[in-house]
Amino acid sequence: MQIVVGVTGGIAAYKTVQLVRGLVLRGHDVHVVPTEDSLRFVGLPTWEAISRHPVTTSVHEGVDTVRHVALGQAAELVIVAPATANTLARMAAGLADDLLGTTLLATSAPVVVAPAMHTEMWEHPATQANIAVLRARGVHVVGPEIGQLTGTDSGPGRMTEPDDILDFALGVVRPADLTGLRVAVTAGGTREPIDPVRFLGNRSSGRQGVALARAAADRGAEVVLIAAHVEQAVRADAVHPRVSIVPVGTAAELGAAVTSAAESADVVVMAAAVADYRPAAVAERKLSKEDGPLDEIELVKNDDIVAGLVEARRPGQTIVGFAAETAEDAADLRERGIRKRRRKGVDLLAVNDVSEGHGFEQPDNAVLIVGASDTVVAEASGSKRHVADAVWDAVRGARA
């Protein structure tokens, strides 16, 4: 595949060397288009050596081949990493006074941007407005992440790691093999109130469910994403013309929303972490130490949402469950997954280890996908987008 990688003037440009190398090692034909400012961080010889192609920033070179538009016309995918605040503004305005600008205007290929900047710049209303414009035009946005920035600063604005950008970007250009399917996906973690300020909850960020929704939309499906307490920064990754987002809070609210969506869905994926129990009674006012010791909180079981979906399943409908387990080893995880798939009656069960440092609140994931024959039909590890695509590949196999 012919890929253009645009590099702009941010310190994270050094990471893009690894991204280009990864694309080349996978057999892709990569052309790097840097801005003049970016060359202050990584020079032309590096880009030429890694990409194996000559590199220029000028629209006045290669005039005989109309290079200033030819790169964009020939590209099957364009990635801009890092994408600075200035670059996002220029893209939103359609400015094209350098080779990257003309390439972006000349291409009809999918465009992926990986923002990288200081937190204040990322959160500025102008940058958020530009991102919204680009998303509305179909540009795919990966990141930014929360982490260490230049100097001593830390917060949202760190460029997504190169391998994760690679997985995300290649996922964008997968065939539209889910076209015509209606899909419902749950994401996040439900919260069961104890009083007006406290709740029983879990550590799910919703990233895996959001990745599943976005991957399905990128592959052509019409998606309803039922999001339980998913932060706006995470939920933004699901913004897509074919994704409708329904926010929910408790297990009961999630159950009602997914049951409604399932009535017309071809595939239901239960990726949310749903509370098994809720307090029997919710205090009308905040519980206080002045009220005396809180000896116990009586809990009652929530309805088994997956069981209800399986019981009401229409012919031809596929139901996928997720199971977060703390297993002793890979064999134990597999057996737990098989037992739970049998018990739940789902068509596929993605089981992952959520021991400390795995799964929840992490950028990566690793799952075993158990099929109806109690065999592991797929294994996937890496970015949550990579895992999402593996799940959809398994769904296609189950529906074949």
Buried (B, 14 or more C-beta within 10 A) or exposed (E): BEBBBBBBBBBBBEBBBBBBBBBBEEEBBBBBBBBEBBBEBBEBEBBBEBBEEEBBBEBEEBEEEEBBBBBBEBBBBBBBBBBBBBBBBBBBEEBBEBBBBBBBBBBEBBBBBBBBBBBEBBBBEEBEEBBEBBBEEEBBBBBBBBBEBEEEEEBBBBBBBBBBBBBBBBBBBBEEEBEEBBBBBBBBBBBBBBBEEBBBBBEBBBBBBBBBBBBBBBBBBBBBBBBBBBEEBBBBBBBBEBBBBBBBBBBBBBBBBBBBBBEEBBBBBBBBBBBEBBBEEEBEEEBEEEEEEEEEBEBEEBEBBBEBBBEEBEEEBBBBBBBBBEBEEEEEBBEBBBBBBEEBBBBBBBBBBBEEEBBBEBBBBBBBBBBBEEEBBBEBEBBBBBBBBBBBBBBBEBBE
